Structures are given as C-alpha cells and as structure tokens.
Amino acid sequence: MAMETPSESTVERTSASAGDGSKIHIQFLYFASCPNASKALTVLREVLGAEAPTSEIEMITVETDEAARQYDFYGSPTIRVNGDDVSPPDAAAEPSLACRIYRQPDGRTAPYPPAEAIAQALHRERR
C-alpha cells in the first residue's frame, strides 16, 4: 500500500455521524518512513469497516519537528477521532518525530493502537 509523500495530505471522503448528527472526523498522522503506518492504517480501516463503514480519514504526514509541535504529534502512527487521540500519550510526553508504542489489551506492546481503542473512541463520539 502506497503512503503519501511528505508534502501530501489527503482525505478519503465519505461520511459518518456522531450521535448528535455531527460528522465524525478521523485523522491518521504519520511520517513517510514509518515502518508501522501501513499496519496501523489497516487496523483503522478494519475497525471502520465494522463500526463506521462510511467515514472520513484525513491522512496527515508529519516530517519535521515544527510540524510535530504544530499537530501535537506524539509519534507515528497517531489516530485521532474528532481531535482526540484514540490512545492518549502520557501527560509528560512531548511532540516528536518518533515511532510510537501502544499498550495492547493483553498487556503487550505493539507499534499501532489496539483495535479496541479505536472502536471505543468511535462509540464515545456516537453518544
């Protein structure tokens, strides 16, 4: 699967609604050389297929420290639903161009957020 180049930002356009009828906005932030972005995007699309089959994913490449600060980017990949990180970083975390590690439901770590965290974020927005 080809990822966008650093200068590109694309949106996969369809729509999903929150419980109040407003649109759910999903952002996928990553840097182009991230070895884990493709797997994370696959997990995101699988969850969306089950939970919100019509949805919008904004693909955002973050390639500089300045952009990391601008986007409050705590590592690649990052997934947000209506601006909220599906797996919020520690309070002491600082924006950076780094690979991100996520705690999975079984206690292990992986380089992408757990599907359950994405689904829970979508459910919160639909209430």
Secondary structure, 3 states (H helix, E strand, C coil): CCCCCCCCEEEECCCCECCCCCECCEEEEECCCCCCHHHHHHHHHHHHHHHCCCCCEEEEECCCHHHHHHCCCCCECEEEECCEECCCCCCCCCCCCCECCEECCCCCEECCCCHHHHHHHHHHHHC
